[in-house]
Amino acid sequence: YITLLNRIIRFIINLFNQAASKKYIQRPIFDNPANLDLYTPPYSLFEWRASSRITQANSLYLARQGKFPEAFKQAFNIMKVGSAIQGSRGLLIDYLSGQAIQMNGVMTIFKILDSFSLPNDLKNSIADQVLSFYNAINQKLINTFKIEYMSTANSMDMLYGKFTQDTLKYKKNYEKETKSLGGFAKNT
């Protein structure tokens, strides 16, 4: 029984680590943005959250064995999966679930840094990597919020059958910003 459980856990961790290399993690229904409206049912991301917790436990286990590079790599993979879910096309609850997964990775890194006496240069290197990770995803998440706002505003306007002046004003600014981003927001 224990051997089977270990194999299942290894399988989950391997799949999770593979998912960390993906740019986006989203449901196939959301490939078409027209499927996002007020009536889109939310999907559970429980599997991703549970997998992140299993990966977190494994990362802490590796750190206790002194395998710090592998431990930090798995913690960063948790952050990457959370970021991939956050940056995907989906509902607001998907974004929040991605954020929770990402924070699970950050907390794992902090727990390892606080629990073990590591050289200062390693601690500084890990801190720099976390900072550069957040700097890299910052612009992507800002655009995600703009897309979420426009999707919600357009859905509400369709529901009421009219465009409000604020929505039209924001839409013009949004289209101008989208052109200045080289179409990035339209392609996500």
HUZI-V496621 format. One record per backbone hydrogen bond with DSSP energy under -1.0 kcal/mol. CO is the residue of the C=O (numbers start at 1). NH is the residue of the N-H. E is the energy in kcal/mol with one decimal. If there is no record, write none. Layout:
{{CO:NH:E} {CO:NH:E}}
This chain:
{{1:5:-2.3} {2:6:-2.6} {3:7:-2.2} {4:8:-2.3} {5:9:-2.5} {6:10:-2.5} {7:11:-2.3} {8:12:-2.4} {9:13:-2.5} {10:14:-2.5} {11:15:-2.3} {12:16:-2.5} {13:17:-2.6} {14:18:-2.0} {15:19:-2.1} {16:20:-1.2} {18:21:-1.4} {19:22:-1.7} {27:30:-1.7} {28:31:-1.7} {32:35:-2.1} {33:36:-1.7} {37:40:-1.5} {45:49:-2.0} {46:50:-3.2} {47:51:-2.3} {48:52:-2.1} {49:53:-1.8} {50:54:-2.1} {51:55:-2.5} {52:56:-2.3} {53:57:-2.5} {54:58:-2.1} {55:59:-2.4} {56:60:-2.5} {57:61:-2.0} {58:62:-2.6} {59:63:-2.1} {60:64:-2.1} {61:65:-1.2} {62:67:-2.6} {63:66:-1.5} {66:68:-1.4} {67:71:-2.1} {68:72:-2.9} {69:73:-2.1} {70:74:-2.2} {71:75:-2.0} {72:76:-2.7} {73:77:-1.9} {74:78:-1.7} {75:79:-1.7} {76:80:-2.5} {77:81:-2.5} {78:82:-2.2} {79:83:-2.4} {80:84:-2.5} {81:85:-2.1} {82:86:-2.5} {83:87:-2.6} {84:25:-1.4} {91:95:-1.6} {92:96:-2.5} {93:97:-2.2} {94:98:-2.5} {95:99:-2.3} {96:100:-2.2} {97:101:-2.3} {98:102:-2.6} {99:103:-2.5} {100:104:-1.6} {101:105:-1.5} {102:106:-2.0} {103:107:-2.8} {104:108:-1.7} {105:109:-2.1} {106:110:-2.5} {107:111:-2.4} {108:112:-2.2} {109:113:-2.7} {110:114:-2.5} {111:115:-1.9} {112:116:-1.3} {116:118:-1.1} {119:123:-2.2} {120:124:-2.9} {121:125:-2.0} {122:126:-2.5} {123:127:-2.4} {124:128:-2.5} {125:129:-2.1} {126:130:-2.3} {127:131:-2.3} {128:132:-2.7} {129:133:-2.0} {130:134:-2.1} {131:135:-2.3} {132:136:-2.0} {133:137:-1.6} {134:138:-1.2} {137:141:-2.2} {138:142:-1.9} {139:143:-2.0} {140:144:-1.7} {141:145:-2.2} {142:146:-1.8} {143:147:-2.4} {144:148:-2.6} {145:149:-2.6} {146:150:-2.5} {147:151:-2.7} {148:152:-2.5} {149:153:-3.1} {150:154:-2.8} {151:155:-2.1} {152:156:-2.6} {153:157:-2.5} {154:158:-2.5} {155:159:-2.2} {156:160:-2.1} {157:161:-1.2} {157:162:-1.7} {164:168:-2.2} {165:169:-2.5} {166:170:-2.7} {167:171:-2.8} {168:172:-2.2} {169:173:-2.0} {170:174:-3.0} {171:175:-2.7} {172:176:-2.0} {173:177:-2.5} {174:178:-2.6} {175:179:-2.0} {176:180:-1.8} {177:181:-1.3} {178:183:-2.4} {179:182:-1.4} {183:187:-1.3}}
